[in-house]
Amino acid sequence: MTNPPKKKNGTQQVIDEGELEHVRKKKFAYKIVHGWDLVSSTECDVFWRKGWLAIFKQIQKVEPDKDKQEKMLASISMEDFHWNWFQKAIHYSTDEYEWFHLYADNKPQAACLIYHPEESALEPGDIFYVKFVAIAPWNRICDFRPREFSGLGEIILRAVQRFAVKQLNLRPGFCLHSLPGAERFYRKLEMVKVTGKEDTESLTYFELPRALATKLMEVS
């Protein structure tokens, strides 16, 4: 009889720190924390919902035409709008899952949840699977206003990759099923599309090969 998965204890540790440049050229310190924590997950829900509300109000203010409003909304990735990070934290709280949050300007700017170990589809060895990753709405590319901070997706995935190699004893590399709107980002990372691994919603499966994952970790 196997033992049930162990629940996480709610402790967090800083695994990466650095500096971000705001769109207004102001510098902000950032930190990436690792660890399951209901407060961090709730802050994603609270701050990010407020961010979406501010975006919707901005669109209504600058453009009264409904059709044009919809076109403006279509320029920003909203496929994860319905995600509830608190509920995810309750559901994914055992030791095979690892939580990461990127903080700057006193609020969460990005979040990532991974599962491990995952067998690589490309090369021998175990890697990790990105269950969920997202950045705050004000950091997303769109047609009607600049992002506050850029490059956060790559920053948090780099930190997670380093953690996976050093702390989880996994080899460099990770995989995921991509939302359609995010595929461009993963192709930019040079992740490889693997056919036959699509999920039930026909989401494309991507994997980052070992050599490229190693290169990602080496970027300062």
Residue pairs with C-beta under 8 A, 6 or more apart in sequence:
5 94
5 95
5 96
6 94
6 95
7 93
7 94
7 95
8 35
8 36
8 93
8 94
8 95
8 97
8 99
9 36
10 35
10 36
10 37
10 38
11 35
12 33
12 34
12 35
12 37
12 40
13 33
13 34
13 35
14 31
14 32
14 33
14 34
15 32
15 33
15 34
15 100
15 159
15 162
15 163
16 31
16 32
16 159
16 162
17 29
17 30
17 31
17 32
18 29
18 30
18 155
19 27
19 28
19 29
19 30
20 27
20 28
20 29
20 30
20 104
20 109
20 149
20 152
21 27
21 28
21 149
22 28
22 105
22 148
22 149
23 146
23 147
23 148
23 149
23 150
28 104
28 105
28 149
29 104
30 102
30 103
30 104
30 109
30 155
31 102
31 103
31 104
32 100
32 101
32 102
32 103
32 155
32 156
32 159
33 40
33 100
33 101
33 103
34 98
34 99
34 100
34 163
35 99
36 89
36 93
36 97
36 99
37 89
37 99
37 101
38 86
38 89
38 90
40 99
40 101
40 108
40 111
41 85
41 86
41 88
41 89
41 99
41 111
42 85
42 86
43 107
43 108
44 85
44 101
44 108
44 111
45 84
45 85
45 86
47 107
47 108
47 136
48 108
48 136
48 137
51 136
51 137
51 138
52 81
52 137
54 138
55 76
55 137
55 138
58 144
58 145
59 69
59 72
59 73
59 144
60 69
62 144
63 69
63 72
72 142
72 143
72 144
75 141
75 142
75 143
75 144
76 137
76 140
76 141
76 142
76 143
77 140
77 141
77 179
77 181
77 182
78 181
79 179
79 180
79 181
79 182
80 132
80 134
80 179
83 132
83 134
85 111
88 113
88 132
89 99
92 99
92 113
92 131
96 115
96 116
97 113
97 114
97 115
97 131
98 113
98 114
98 116
98 128
98 160
98 163
98 164
98 168
99 111
99 112
99 113
100 111
100 112
100 113
100 114
100 156
100 159
100 160
100 163
101 108
101 110
101 111
101 112
102 108
102 109
102 110
102 111
102 152
102 155
102 156
102 159
103 109
104 149
107 136
108 136
109 135
109 136
109 139
109 149
109 152
110 133
110 134
110 135
110 136
110 139
110 152
110 153
110 155
110 156
111 132
111 133
111 134
111 156
112 130
112 132
112 133
112 134
112 156
112 157
112 160
113 130
113 131
113 132
113 133
114 128
114 129
114 130
114 131
114 160
114 164
114 174
115 128
115 129
115 131
116 126
116 127
116 128
116 129
116 164
116 168
116 170
117 126
117 127
117 128
117 168
117 170
118 126
118 127
118 128
118 129
118 175
119 126
119 127
120 126
120 127
120 171
120 173
120 175
120 207
121 175
121 194
121 197
121 205
121 207
122 173
122 192
122 194
122 207
122 209
123 173
123 209
123 210
125 170
125 171
125 173
125 210
126 170
126 171
127 164
127 170
127 171
127 172
127 173
127 174
127 175
127 207
127 213
128 160
128 164
128 168
128 170
128 174
128 175
129 174
129 175
129 176
130 157
130 160
130 174
130 175
130 176
131 176
133 153
133 156
133 157
133 176
135 152
135 153
136 152
138 147
138 148
139 147
139 148
139 149
139 150
139 152
140 147
141 147
153 185
154 189
154 216
157 174
157 189
157 216
158 216
158 217
158 219
160 174
161 172
161 174
161 213
161 216
161 217
162 217
164 170
164 174
165 171
165 172
165 217
171 210
172 210
172 213
172 214
172 216
172 217
173 207
173 208
173 209
173 210
173 213
174 207
174 208
174 213
175 194
175 205
175 206
175 207
175 208
176 186
176 205
176 206
177 197
177 198
177 199
177 203
177 204
177 205
177 206
178 186
178 203
178 204
178 205
178 206
179 203
180 203
180 204
183 204
183 206
186 206
187 206
189 208
189 212
189 216
190 208
190 212
191 206
191 207
191 208
191 212
192 206
192 207
192 208
192 209
193 204
193 205
193 206
194 205
194 206
194 207
197 205
198 204
198 205
199 205
208 216
